[in-house]
Amino acid sequence: MKPGTDTRVFLFLQGPHGPFFGQLGRMLQAAGGTVWRVGFNAGDRAFWPDADSFIPYLESPEDWSATFARICEEKQVTDIVLYGDTRPIHADAVDAARARSITIHIFEEGYLRPYWVTYERGGSNGHSRLMEMSVAEMQEAHDHAGADLPIPPSHWGDMRQHIFYGAAYHWFVMFRNRGFRNFRPHRSIPVAKEFQLYLRRLLLMPAQALERRIASSRIRSGGFPYHLALLQLEHDSSFRMHSPFSSMTEFLDLVMRGFAEGAPTHHHLVFKAHPLEDGRVPLRREVRRLAQTYDLSDRVHYVRGGKLAGLLNEARSAVTVNSTAGQQVLWRGIPLRAFGQAVYDKPEFVSHQPAADFFAEPTRPDARAYRAYRQYLLETSQLPGGYYSRHGRQQLLRQITDLILMAEDPYEALTAGKAAPRQQLRLVR
């Protein structure tokens, strides 16, 4: 039996950049819970509003497991709240919390991006309970639900805010981190470089938007059939932890080789970069190099970020590692080949053909099965709103506190007929 709200003790770890975790902590306090936050750097501290509940972690990373256990014991922690479950400090905390029967609340970017976020318990992405569920089980769970299916939005609602808070966070880590001398970022590049990339991305947005419009227009007006390759951030946890590739170049090479071997010679291939791609990996250069290697230079295109819907509407097929953008592909009934672990990788609607065979004759998804899958997500782990814009956070906070306080996780709640009512989707500006 879960403890009452007044005996729940929530320990927050690292969250999305910006004020969302701080605001969620206040909501849980207002509901009667006790809230603590472990901060690993000055960026964590800057966005946590209550200094009295902030626990600075000043020891070395090697001491984290023992310190986490001590904090849980001293504070009598019943729940931990974190963003993503694969960075080392979170992976260690999840393992330790599971051994202590502590409830694990995990936030992630939406599986149905961009106007939804993901809330699960125990694990996300390749560790999600969705990985073990069949479409038939999902259909049975929502037999009595009748919510309409919102159309996937075509653009990110809070891109500028996302980049702004990322730059602000890394500024604090660069210039206000003196008290956290043992902090080591989970990224492979220095914090100063990360800040520079965020700032550069923010400053170049207008010029890159113009470049993107020109490239997209040429593709749509080109009159040729084309296939889309949906690229991801090489440093993103979904790519690093839940795919067979050690670099994005490996994926580019596999796709380019499969296209050269299997696609009709009048078809083209479009590489669509992630909206937050910041240039730390020279993707455009690698695409050009591989296109020359496979004698495809006149049939390969590169589009930097931006909206996906316009390109998807006329695409013959799409390939990805495990990008959440695959959901938009499936919604439109377009054949999809995924090469990594993904929560949507179900045999009813995701192809497992070799790359050359897929480009030659891709198998189409079962649209009815995908609609059932999508309906299940919208009734369970996908919540309208966002972490970065003010309106997005407001919309998310109206629902998430009650879901966190429920005894059942979102999937159990739907099966038990206790799922919280969903708000209608509205645009996040």
C-alpha positions as CSV (number, residue, x, y, z in Angstrom):
1,M,0.0,0.0,0.0
2,K,1.5,3.3,-1.0
3,P,1.9,5.9,1.8
4,G,-0.4,8.8,2.1
5,T,0.5,12.1,0.5
6,D,1.7,13.6,3.8
7,T,4.2,10.8,4.2
8,R,5.6,10.9,0.6
9,V,9.1,12.2,0.4
10,F,10.2,13.1,-3.2
11,L,13.9,13.3,-4.1
12,F,14.5,15.2,-7.4
13,L,17.6,14.6,-9.4
14,Q,18.5,16.3,-12.7
15,G,15.7,17.6,-14.8
16,P,15.1,19.3,-18.2
17,H,16.8,22.7,-18.5
18,G,14.7,25.5,-17.0
19,P,12.2,25.9,-14.2
20,F,9.9,22.9,-14.7
21,F,11.3,20.7,-11.9
22,G,11.2,23.6,-9.5
23,Q,7.6,24.3,-10.3
24,L,6.7,20.6,-10.0
25,G,8.4,20.4,-6.6
26,R,6.3,23.3,-5.4
27,M,3.1,21.6,-6.6
28,L,4.0,18.4,-4.8
29,Q,4.7,20.4,-1.6
30,A,1.3,22.1,-2.0
31,A,-0.2,18.5,-2.2
32,G,1.3,17.7,1.2
33,G,4.5,15.9,0.1
34,T,8.0,16.6,1.3
35,V,10.4,17.6,-1.5
36,W,14.2,17.5,-1.8
37,R,16.5,18.2,-4.7
38,V,20.1,16.9,-5.3
39,G,22.1,19.3,-7.4
40,F,25.3,18.4,-9.2
41,N,26.3,21.8,-10.5
42,A,25.4,25.5,-10.5
43,G,22.9,25.0,-13.3
44,D,20.9,22.6,-11.2
45,R,20.9,25.1,-8.3
46,A,20.0,28.1,-10.5
47,F,16.6,26.7,-11.5
48,W,15.6,25.3,-8.0
49,P,13.6,27.9,-6.2
50,D,14.0,26.7,-2.6
51,A,17.5,26.8,-1.1
52,D,16.5,25.0,2.0
53,S,15.5,21.8,0.1
54,F,18.5,21.9,-2.2
55,I,21.2,19.3,-1.4
56,P,24.5,20.1,-3.2
57,Y,26.4,17.0,-4.3
58,L,30.1,18.0,-3.9
59,E,31.8,14.6,-3.7
60,S,33.4,12.7,-6.6
61,P,31.2,10.7,-9.0
62,E,32.7,7.5,-7.6
63,D,31.0,8.3,-4.2
64,W,27.6,8.9,-5.7
65,S,26.0,5.5,-5.0
66,A,26.9,5.6,-1.3
67,T,25.8,9.2,-1.0
68,F,22.5,8.4,-2.7
69,A,21.8,5.5,-0.3
70,R,22.6,7.7,2.7
71,I,20.3,10.5,1.5
72,C,17.5,8.0,0.9
73,E,17.9,6.7,4.4
74,E,18.2,10.0,6.2
75,K,15.3,11.6,4.4
76,Q,13.2,8.5,4.3
77,V,12.7,8.9,0.6
78,T,9.7,7.2,-1.0
79,D,9.9,8.5,-4.5
80,I,12.6,9.8,-6.9
81,V,12.0,12.1,-9.8
82,L,14.4,12.4,-12.7
83,Y,14.7,13.3,-16.4
84,G,15.9,10.3,-18.4
85,D,17.3,7.1,-16.9
86,T,20.6,6.5,-18.7
87,R,23.1,9.2,-17.6
88,P,25.4,7.5,-15.1
89,I,24.1,9.3,-11.9
90,H,20.5,8.4,-12.9
91,A,21.2,4.8,-13.9
92,D,22.9,4.2,-10.5
93,A,20.0,5.9,-8.7
94,V,17.4,3.9,-10.5
95,D,19.1,0.6,-9.7
96,A,19.5,1.6,-6.0
97,A,15.9,2.9,-5.8
98,R,14.5,-0.3,-7.3
99,A,16.4,-2.4,-4.7
100,R,14.8,-0.2,-2.0
101,S,11.3,-0.4,-3.4
102,I,11.4,3.4,-4.0
103,T,8.9,4.6,-6.7
104,I,10.8,5.9,-9.8
105,H,9.2,8.7,-11.7
106,I,10.9,9.3,-15.1
107,F,10.3,12.2,-17.5
108,E,11.4,12.3,-21.1
109,E,10.7,14.2,-24.2
110,G,7.4,13.0,-25.7
111,Y,7.2,9.8,-27.7
112,L,4.6,11.8,-29.6
113,R,6.6,15.0,-30.0
114,P,6.5,17.9,-29.8
115,Y,3.3,18.9,-28.0
116,W,3.5,16.0,-25.6
117,V,5.9,14.9,-22.9
118,T,6.5,11.4,-21.5
119,Y,5.9,10.4,-17.9
120,E,6.6,6.8,-16.9
121,R,7.7,4.8,-13.9
122,G,10.6,2.5,-13.7
123,G,12.2,3.1,-17.1
124,S,11.9,5.1,-20.4
125,N,12.8,4.5,-24.0
126,G,14.5,1.2,-24.3
127,H,13.8,0.5,-20.6
128,S,10.1,1.4,-20.9
129,R,7.3,-1.1,-20.1
130,L,6.1,-0.4,-23.6
131,M,9.0,-2.5,-24.9
132,E,7.4,-5.6,-23.4
133,M,3.8,-4.9,-24.4
134,S,2.1,-6.2,-27.5
135,V,-0.4,-4.2,-29.6
136,A,-3.0,-6.8,-28.7
137,E,-2.5,-6.1,-25.0
138,M,-2.8,-2.4,-25.6
139,Q,-6.0,-2.8,-27.6
140,E,-7.5,-4.9,-24.8
141,A,-6.6,-2.2,-22.2
142,H,-8.3,0.7,-24.0
143,D,-11.3,-1.2,-25.4
144,H,-13.6,1.1,-23.5
145,A,-11.8,4.4,-24.2
146,G,-13.2,6.8,-26.8
147,A,-10.8,9.8,-27.0
148,D,-10.2,11.4,-30.4
149,L,-6.7,11.1,-31.9
150,P,-5.0,14.5,-32.2
151,I,-3.1,15.0,-35.5
152,P,0.7,15.0,-34.9
153,P,1.8,18.7,-34.8
154,S,4.2,19.7,-37.5
155,H,6.7,21.8,-35.5
156,W,8.3,22.2,-32.1
157,G,6.3,24.6,-30.0
158,D,9.1,25.8,-27.7
159,M,12.3,25.5,-29.7
160,R,13.6,28.9,-28.9
161,Q,12.9,28.5,-25.2
162,H,14.5,25.0,-25.2
163,I,17.7,26.5,-26.7
164,F,17.6,29.5,-24.4
165,Y,17.4,27.4,-21.2
166,G,20.1,25.1,-22.5
167,A,22.4,28.1,-23.0
168,A,21.5,29.6,-19.6
169,Y,22.1,26.3,-17.8
170,H,25.6,25.9,-19.3
171,W,26.4,29.5,-18.6
172,F,25.8,28.9,-14.9
173,V,28.0,25.7,-15.1
174,M,30.8,27.7,-16.8
175,F,30.8,30.8,-14.6
176,R,29.2,29.9,-11.3
177,N,30.4,26.4,-10.7
178,R,33.2,27.1,-8.2
179,G,31.5,25.2,-5.4
180,F,31.0,22.0,-7.5
181,R,34.7,21.3,-8.3
182,N,34.0,17.5,-8.7
183,F,31.2,17.9,-11.2
184,R,31.7,15.9,-14.5
185,P,29.2,16.4,-17.3
186,H,27.6,13.3,-18.8
187,R,28.3,14.6,-22.3
188,S,31.6,13.9,-23.9
189,I,32.5,17.5,-24.7
190,P,33.5,20.3,-22.2
191,V,30.8,22.5,-20.7
192,A,32.3,25.6,-22.4
193,K,32.0,23.9,-25.8
194,E,28.4,22.9,-25.0
195,F,27.6,26.5,-24.1
196,Q,29.2,27.8,-27.3
197,L,27.1,25.4,-29.3
198,Y,23.9,26.4,-27.7
199,L,24.7,30.1,-28.2
200,R,25.8,29.6,-31.8
201,R,22.6,27.7,-32.5
202,L,20.5,30.5,-31.0
203,L,22.3,33.2,-33.0
204,L,22.2,31.3,-36.3
205,M,18.5,30.4,-36.1
206,P,17.3,33.0,-38.7
207,A,20.0,32.2,-41.2
208,Q,19.6,28.5,-40.9
209,A,15.8,28.8,-41.2
210,L,16.3,30.5,-44.6
211,E,18.7,27.8,-45.7
212,R,16.3,25.2,-44.6
213,R,13.4,26.7,-46.5
214,I,15.4,26.8,-49.7
215,A,16.5,23.2,-49.4
216,S,13.0,22.0,-48.6
217,S,11.5,23.9,-51.5
218,R,14.0,22.4,-53.9
219,I,13.1,18.9,-52.8
220,R,9.3,19.4,-52.9
221,S,9.5,21.0,-56.3
222,G,12.0,18.6,-57.7
223,G,9.5,16.2,-59.1
224,F,11.4,13.1,-58.0
225,P,10.3,10.3,-55.6
226,Y,12.3,10.4,-52.4
227,H,12.9,8.6,-49.1
228,L,13.6,10.3,-45.8
229,A,16.4,9.5,-43.3
230,L,15.5,10.9,-40.0
231,L,18.7,11.8,-38.1
232,Q,19.2,12.1,-34.4
233,L,21.6,13.8,-32.0
234,E,24.6,11.5,-31.7
235,H,24.9,12.5,-28.0
236,D,21.3,11.8,-27.2
237,S,20.7,8.9,-24.8
238,S,18.3,7.1,-27.1
239,F,21.0,6.9,-29.8
240,R,23.9,6.1,-27.4
241,M,22.1,3.5,-25.2
242,H,19.4,2.0,-27.4
243,S,21.0,1.5,-30.8
244,P,23.6,-0.7,-32.4
245,F,25.7,2.3,-33.7
246,S,28.6,4.0,-32.0
247,S,28.4,7.0,-34.2
248,M,25.9,8.7,-36.5
249,T,28.4,8.1,-39.4
250,E,27.8,4.4,-39.0
251,F,24.1,4.9,-39.5
252,L,24.7,7.2,-42.5
253,D,26.9,4.6,-44.1
254,L,24.4,1.8,-43.6
255,V,21.5,3.9,-45.1
256,M,23.6,5.2,-48.0
257,R,24.8,1.7,-48.9
258,G,21.3,0.2,-48.7
259,F,19.9,3.0,-50.8
260,A,22.6,2.6,-53.5
261,E,22.0,-1.2,-53.7
262,G,18.2,-1.3,-53.5
263,A,16.5,2.0,-54.5
264,P,15.3,2.6,-58.1
265,T,17.8,4.8,-59.8
266,H,15.4,7.7,-60.3
267,H,14.6,7.9,-56.5
268,H,16.4,10.4,-54.2
269,L,17.4,10.2,-50.5
270,V,16.8,13.1,-48.1
271,F,18.7,13.3,-44.8
272,K,16.7,15.4,-42.3
273,A,18.7,16.7,-39.3
274,H,17.3,16.8,-35.8
275,P,15.8,20.2,-34.9
276,L,18.4,20.7,-32.2
277,E,21.4,19.6,-34.2
278,D,24.2,22.1,-33.3
279,G,27.1,21.0,-35.5
280,R,29.2,19.1,-32.9
281,V,29.1,16.3,-35.5
282,P,29.8,17.3,-39.1
283,L,26.8,15.6,-40.5
284,R,26.5,17.6,-43.7
285,R,30.2,16.9,-44.5
286,E,29.7,13.2,-43.8
287,V,26.6,13.0,-46.0
288,R,28.5,14.6,-48.9
289,R,31.5,12.3,-48.4
290,L,29.4,9.1,-48.4
291,A,27.3,10.3,-51.3
292,Q,30.5,10.6,-53.4
293,T,31.6,7.2,-52.1
294,Y,28.4,5.5,-53.3
295,D,28.1,7.6,-56.5
296,L,24.9,9.2,-55.2
297,S,25.9,12.9,-55.2
298,D,23.1,14.0,-57.5
299,R,20.5,12.0,-55.6
300,V,21.2,12.9,-52.0
301,H,20.0,16.0,-50.1
302,Y,20.5,17.3,-46.6
303,V,18.0,19.5,-44.7
304,R,19.0,21.2,-41.5
305,G,16.3,20.7,-38.8
306,G,12.9,22.5,-39.1
307,K,9.5,21.1,-39.8
308,L,9.1,17.5,-40.7
309,A,5.5,17.4,-41.9
310,G,6.1,19.1,-45.2
311,L,8.7,16.6,-46.3
312,L,6.9,13.6,-44.9
313,N,3.7,14.3,-46.8
314,E,5.3,13.3,-50.1
315,A,7.9,10.8,-48.9
316,R,7.9,7.2,-50.2
317,S,9.4,5.8,-47.0
318,A,11.5,6.7,-44.0
319,V,14.4,5.2,-42.0
320,T,15.7,6.1,-38.6
321,V,17.6,4.6,-35.7
322,N,14.9,5.1,-33.1
323,S,13.8,8.8,-33.4
324,T,10.4,9.7,-32.0
325,A,9.8,11.3,-35.4
326,G,9.0,7.8,-36.5
327,Q,5.6,8.2,-34.9
328,Q,4.7,10.9,-37.4
329,V,5.8,8.6,-40.2
330,L,3.5,5.8,-39.0
331,W,0.6,8.2,-38.4
332,R,0.7,9.0,-42.1
333,G,0.8,5.3,-43.1
334,I,4.3,5.7,-44.6
335,P,6.6,2.6,-44.5
336,L,9.2,2.9,-41.7
337,R,12.4,1.0,-41.0
338,A,13.9,1.5,-37.5
339,F,17.4,0.1,-36.7
340,G,17.5,0.7,-32.9
341,Q,15.3,-0.1,-30.0
342,A,12.2,2.1,-29.9
343,V,8.9,2.0,-28.0
344,Y,7.0,2.0,-31.3
345,D,9.0,-0.9,-32.8
346,K,6.1,-3.3,-33.2
347,P,6.0,-5.9,-35.9
348,E,2.5,-4.8,-37.0
349,F,3.8,-1.4,-38.3
350,V,7.7,-1.2,-38.3
351,S,9.6,-3.0,-41.1
352,H,12.6,-5.2,-40.3
353,Q,13.7,-5.7,-43.9
354,P,17.4,-5.4,-44.8
355,A,18.1,-1.8,-45.9
356,A,18.4,-2.6,-49.6
357,D,15.2,-4.6,-49.6
358,F,13.4,-1.8,-47.8
359,F,14.4,0.9,-50.3
360,A,13.5,-1.5,-53.2
361,E,10.0,-2.5,-51.9
362,P,9.2,-1.3,-48.4
363,T,6.4,-3.0,-46.4
364,R,3.6,-0.8,-45.4
365,P,2.5,-0.4,-41.7
366,D,-0.8,-1.7,-40.4
367,A,-2.6,1.6,-39.9
368,R,-5.3,0.1,-37.7
369,A,-2.7,-1.4,-35.3
370,Y,-0.8,1.8,-35.2
371,R,-3.9,3.8,-34.3
372,A,-4.6,1.4,-31.4
373,Y,-1.0,1.8,-30.2
374,R,-1.1,5.6,-30.5
375,Q,-4.5,5.7,-28.7
376,Y,-2.9,3.7,-25.8
377,L,0.0,6.2,-25.5
378,L,-2.3,9.2,-25.5
379,E,-4.3,7.6,-22.7
380,T,-1.3,6.7,-20.6
381,S,2.2,8.1,-20.7
382,Q,1.8,11.0,-23.1
383,L,0.8,14.3,-21.6
384,P,0.0,17.5,-23.6
385,G,2.4,20.4,-22.7
386,G,6.1,21.0,-22.6
387,Y,9.0,21.7,-20.3
388,Y,10.4,24.9,-21.8
389,S,7.6,27.4,-22.6
390,R,5.5,29.0,-19.9
391,H,2.2,27.9,-21.4
392,G,3.6,24.4,-22.0
393,R,4.6,24.1,-18.4
394,Q,1.2,25.4,-17.2
395,Q,-0.6,22.8,-19.2
396,L,1.6,20.0,-18.1
397,L,1.5,20.9,-14.4
398,R,-2.3,20.8,-14.4
399,Q,-2.2,17.1,-14.8
400,I,1.2,15.7,-13.8
401,T,0.9,16.2,-10.0
402,D,-2.2,14.0,-9.7
403,L,-0.6,11.3,-11.9
404,I,2.5,11.2,-9.7
405,L,0.4,10.9,-6.6
406,M,-1.6,8.0,-8.0
407,A,-0.8,4.5,-6.6
408,E,-0.7,3.0,-10.1
409,D,1.5,4.0,-12.9
410,P,-0.2,5.3,-16.1
411,Y,-0.3,1.9,-17.7
412,E,-1.7,0.1,-14.6
413,A,-4.2,2.9,-14.1
414,L,-5.8,2.4,-17.6
415,T,-6.1,-1.3,-17.1
416,A,-7.7,-0.7,-13.7
417,G,-10.1,1.8,-15.1
418,K,-8.5,4.6,-13.0
419,A,-6.7,6.6,-15.7
420,A,-6.9,10.4,-15.1
421,P,-9.0,12.3,-17.6
422,R,-6.9,13.9,-20.4
423,Q,-7.1,17.5,-21.3
424,Q,-7.7,18.4,-24.9
425,L,-4.6,19.3,-26.8
426,R,-4.0,22.9,-27.4
427,L,-1.1,24.6,-29.1
428,V,1.9,25.5,-26.9
429,R,3.3,28.9,-27.9
